[in-house]
Amino acid sequence: MIPKAILEKAVAGGWNEDIIKVGRHYPDCCIVFKSNLKETGVETLSINFRDVVVDPLFWQSLFPIGECHCGKDGHALNSVNCPADQWRYRAHDFYNLILTGKPTDDFWRELLSHPTNV
């Protein structure tokens, strides 16, 4: 599950700009409210977390270009000084947890705990 705070930060960072609010969470999805000016003005959708984590724009919105994001030890994620594609490193960290069957709670908590992160 992706924490609501992470989804809200991603939306604030420019991911899926039509989303105006993140709603209720379920084990594998969440409800979002999107602007839909052609019809009623607001549309309610369910977004599957599996679709979110493979969306490069989701990860890019969490790691804007020009901001340095730190790992657990407080150092830059790699020896290259904050590359433009640093979001890929964190996405791969997440995918590694999924592929090895490890929990992701600490990963998300760590992203939210650093002021230079999301």
QUICOR-V846212 format. One record per backbone hydrogen bond with DSSP energy under -1.0 kcal/mol. CO is the residue of the C=O (numbers start at 0). NH is the residue of the N-H. E is the energy in kcal/mol with one decimal. If there is no record, write none. Layout:
# QUICOR-V846212
co nh e
CO NH E
CO NH E
This chain:
# QUICOR-V846212
co nh e
2 6 -2.0
3 7 -2.7
4 8 -2.0
5 9 -2.5
6 10 -2.4
7 11 -2.5
8 12 -1.8
9 14 -2.8
10 13 -1.5
15 18 -2.5
17 34 -2.7
20 32 -2.7
23 30 -2.7
27 48 -2.3
28 25 -2.8
29 46 -2.9
30 22 -3.6
31 44 -2.6
32 19 -3.5
32 20 -1.3
33 42 -3.2
35 38 -1.2
35 40 -2.1
40 35 -1.6
42 33 -3.3
44 31 -2.8
46 29 -1.8
47 51 -1.4
48 52 -2.4
51 54 -1.8
54 57 -1.1
54 58 -1.3
55 59 -2.6
56 60 -1.8
58 62 -1.1
63 66 -1.7
70 73 -1.8
74 70 -2.5
79 81 -1.4
82 85 -1.6
84 87 -1.9
85 89 -1.3
86 90 -2.2
87 91 -2.4
88 92 -1.9
89 93 -2.2
90 94 -2.8
91 95 -2.4
92 96 -1.5
93 97 -2.0
94 98 -3.0
95 99 -1.7
96 101 -2.4
97 100 -1.2
103 107 -2.2
104 108 -2.5
105 109 -2.6
106 110 -1.8
107 111 -1.9
108 112 -1.4
113 116 -1.6
